[in-house]
Structure formats: C-alpha cells, structure tokens
Amino acid sequence: MSREVNYVGREFYHDLYGRYEVIKDLGLIHRTKGGRLTRLLRIRFDNTGYETNVVPAGLESVKDPYYPNVLGIAWFGEPIGYDPHNNKHVRIYTVWTCMLYRCYDPRDKMYYAYGGIGVKVCDRWHCFANFFEDIQKMENYDKICDGTRAYEFDKDYLQQDVPPEQRIYSPETCCIIPKQLNGNLAQKARSNINPYIGVEPLNGNYRTKLFANGSKTSVINAIFSDAESAAIYRDSIAKFVYGYIPANGFDLTAENFQNACKNRIYNNKPYEWKQLYRVIDKNNKEQ
C-alpha cells in the first residue's frame, strides 16, 4: 500500500512570482477529465498574498495573476469573461497596456504628452480585471470593439476644464468617442504642452513627421538637434509640398528651411536631401 504524500508546508519558488507554499490539503475532491478523483491543494504566494487551488501535477506551473509584471506597477488579475482568443477582448487589453505605457514608461514615444507632464492612471485601473469590467459598462463599448476603429477610448472629453497635467484615466473621467473627435481633443491638449505640433523628443534629439492624406506611413521623418529646427523643417516641407502650413506653424522662406537643414543630423540619405532641395528650387522659380 503506497504511503500518502503530505503536501502541506511544501515550498516552491518561481523566477517571476517568487516564493509560494501549499497551505492546505482540501482532499480528494477534484475530478479529472477522465473521471478520476485527485487531490486539490490550496497555495499562497508570498509577494501578493494571492491564494488559489491547484492539483499536485500543476504545483510547479501555477501563475500569480496579481503580480505586477506590467512595468512593475500593474497586473492582469482575474477578469470575468475574458477570452484570450476573442479579438475584441484582446483589443481591450491593448488599450489598457497602451494607456499604462504612455503614462509610466519614459521610453514610450507618447510619454512626453502623458506621463511626462503628470497624467496618471487611477489605482483601480492598475488591475486589468477592473479595467475590463468598467469599460464594458461604457456607452459605445461595442463600437470600440467592432474592428472599424471608428471609435476610441478617451480621457480628454470629460476633462476639458482640467489642466492637461492634472488629468487622470479613471472610470469617472474616461469615455468612448468618435476617432475624429478624439484626435482633435488630443491635438488641442498637446498644443498646450508643446508649441511644436508634430515634433516629439527622441533620444535627446527631436523628430518631426508629415503624412500624406489617408496614409499611415510618414513621407517625411526627420531628426534634428533642437525642437525649433524640427518645426521649421516640418512647416517648410508642408508649405512647399502640400501647399499649407499646419496649426501653430511658421510662415518661412526657402532660406530659413535651408538654414534649418544645416542643423539636421545627417543620416546617410543623400537621395532624400536631393529631392528636398529640388522641391525648394522648383517652388522658388514658380513664385
């Protein structure tokens, strides 16, 4: 007769979640898919205090959903009804992670306009399970998940009277609105932070981009050593190529543009430079 194994008190260690221990043997109460009864054990993680039940065979593969493995400040939790194979649910998870990275990761390209000025995420939404529960209660939830991307998750519409640096992502301050309205609000908010629309910090330098109408790929992607030169470059190209200057831009001459080019960090694209100067020469002759 085989001797019964005593699991209570056995300790385990996970590289990410840390130490956990079997705290109780619930007995032979779990039935497997094959119909066999097996033992069910109660375990507890030291770092978070999370407890769950597991069969002996799963003792070394158990996970702690409350461990803050997203930027060290946020965790997945146990979202009710979440299906990792459901594209709509995955889309919501992406919205959640983007929100966190913008606010708490200095390496994120949008950090300067969010976390860089003080925008935060409420404590409740540091847990994805809570975010998943709350966003499903919002008006237009079905539209943000329909795949058309016509609607977006927004923090600015309900906080237009709040200074940008004091805004927060929370159930009371966020909503789902049409993409066009969200874009206008975001640009307005960023214009109060950075007078150079379309210019963003990048590894100690500044990058500016211009997009063709309806295109997701930038036709101009230039890097400068200072923000003003990047804005000059942007507006000059916009004027000569597209015939207009963006909001908050400068009405500049070709000479200003050429001076700005001298400040640009050379990136081994001589063909691009030739094309830019050719555009200027052509427009100068037409004026």
N, C-alpha and C positions, 0 to 999 in steps of 0.2 A: 504494500500500500504506500503510495507516494505521500511524502510529507507536504502539508500545505505551506505555501510561501507567505511569509509575513512582509507586506509592502509598507506598512505604516512606519514613517520615520525615514524612509529611504530618500536620499538627496540626489538631485540632478543639477547639471549646470549647462546652460545654453549660451553660446558665444554672444548672442544679441540680447536676450531677455534676462540673463543672469541666473541666479540660483532659484530652484523651486523644489518643493518637498511634498511627499504623499502625507496627508494629514488625517485621512480616514479611509477605512475599507468599508464600502457600502454593501458588500456581499455579492452573491451570485444572482444578480437581478437584471443583467443586461443580456438580451437575446440577439445573437448574431444573425446575419442574413441566412445562414444555413440552419437556423433554428436552435443552435446550441447556446446554453446559458454560459455566460462568462462573468468574471468579477468586474465590478465597477469601483474605481478609486477616485477619491477626492484629492486634488492637489492645489497648492497655493504658491504663487510667485512672490518672492520677497520684495522686489523693486516696486511693484504696483499694488500688491495685495490681492490681485485677481485670482479667483478660485473657479475651477471647472472640474467636470468629471471626465474620466478617461479610462479606457480598458488597458490592461497591462501591456499589450502589444504596442500601444501608442504612447507610452511614457516618455520615450526619447524624441518624439516628433511633435509634441504639443506646442502650441503657439500662444503668446500673450498679446491679445488684440489691444490692450491698453498701454503697451509700452510705447513711448513717444519716439517712434522711428521716422517721423517726418520732420526734418530739420531739428530734431531734438525737442520739439515743443508740442507736437500734435500726434494723434493716434487714430487708428481705424475704429475701434470699438466693436460693437455687435449690432450693426444696422439691421433692423427688422425688415424682411422682404427684399434685401439687396441680393441681386443675382449678378455675379461677375461675368456671366455670358450674355447679359442683356445690354445691348448697346446704349440704351437710354440711361441705364444706371451707371455705366462706365463714363458716359458724358458728364454726369453729375459729379462723379469722383474727380474728373479732370478739372471741373470748375472749382472744386474745393482745393485741390492742390495748387492750382494757379493763383488763387486768392492768397494762400499762405506764402508761396514763394515770392510774390510781389511785395508782401508786407515784411517778410523776415529773412530773405536771402539777398545780401548785397550783390551777389553775382547775377541776379536776375536782371534782364535788360530794362524792366519797368520799375525796378526798385526805387529809382530816383524820384518817381512821381507818387509813390505809395509809402512803403516803409521808410524811405529816405527822408520824408517830411513829417512822419509821425502817424500815418494811417495804421490802424490796428485791426485785429480780428478779436471779437469777444471771446471770453473764456469758454463759453458753451460750444462754440464752433471749432474749438481746437480738437474736438472729437467728431470724426466723420459721421458716426451714427446719429448724432444730434443734428448735424447739418442736413443729412439725408432725410430725416424726419421733418425738419422745419421747411425745407424748400418745397416739399411735396404739397404743403398747405398753401403755398403762394399762388396768387392768380397768374395765369398763363404758364403754369408749370408744364403742361402738356406741350406747349409751343416751343419751349426751350429744348425739349427732348425729341422733336419731330424730325430732326435731321436737316431741316432747311436753314438753320442758323439765322432765321429772321428775327428772333428774339434773343436777348442776352440778360445775364444776371448783372444787376447794377446796385451800386451803393450811393450814387450821387443824387438821383432824382428826389429822394425823400430827405436829403440833407443839403439842399441848395442854400439854406440860410446858415449852414455851419461852415466855418473856415475849413479849407481842404485839409490842413494839417491836423484837424481835430476829428475828422470823420472816422467812422468805425464800421466794420462789417458785423451785422447782428440781425436777428430776426425782425427787430423793430425798425431797422434803417435800410434794409435791402428789399428789392423787388425785381420783377422780371418785366422788361420793357422792350419795345422795338429796337432793333440794332441801330437804326439811323439816329434815333433819339439818344441812345446810349453813347454813340460816337460823338455827338455834339456836346453832350454833357462832359464827357471825358476830356475833350479838347479844351473846353472852357475852363475846367478845373486845372489842367496842366498849364494853361496860359497864365494862370495866376501864380504858378510856381516858377516856370521857366519862360522868359520872354522870347526864347528862340524855338518856335513851334517846329517840330520835325528834327530838332537837334538833341542828341542824347549823349551822356557821358559813356565812354568806352575805354577801360583800361588806362585811365589817366589822360586820354585824348577825347575828341568829340566826333561823333558820326552824324551825317545827315543823309536822308534818303528822299527820293522822289519816285512816285509810282505813276505808271501810265493809267488812264482811266479804265477801271474794271480789272486791272491786273493785280495779282498778289505778289509779283516779283518786282523788286525795285530796279528801275532803269538807271538810276544814279545812286551809288553807295560810296560815299567819300569820307575820308578820315582827316581831321585837322588837329592841330596842336592847341587851338583855342576855340571857344564857342562862337565868337563873333565871326571869325573867318568861315566857320561851317555855315552860319546863317547867310553870310554874303554869297557863298558858293551856291547854296540852295536857291536863293532868290534870283540870282543872275541866270542860272540854268533854267529856272521856271519861266523867267521873262523871255529869254531868247528861244527856248524850245517850245513852250506851251502857250506863250503869249499872255501870261498873267503872273502876278506875284501873290503868294499865299498870305493869309492873315498875319498881321504883325511883321510883315516883311519890309525890306528896304528897297527903294527905287534906285538902283545902281547902274552905273555905266559899265561898259566892257573893260575899261581901265581898272575900275575897282575889282572886277572879277579876276583880271589877270594878276593884280597885286595879291588877291586872296589865294590864288593858286600857288604863289611862291611860299605860302605858309603851310601848304598841304604836305602831309607826309608822303613821300614818293613810294609807290608800291609796285614798281616794275610793270606798269601798264601803259607803255608808250602809245599804243594804238588808241587807247581811250583818250589820252591827252590830245592827240592829233584831232580826233573827232570833235572834242570840246572847243578847241581853238578855231576849227573850221566853221563851227556853228556861229561863233562870235564874229568872225570875219564876214561871213555871209550876211548877217543881220546888220553889221555896220555899213556895208555897201548899200543895203536897201533903205537905210534911214536917211 
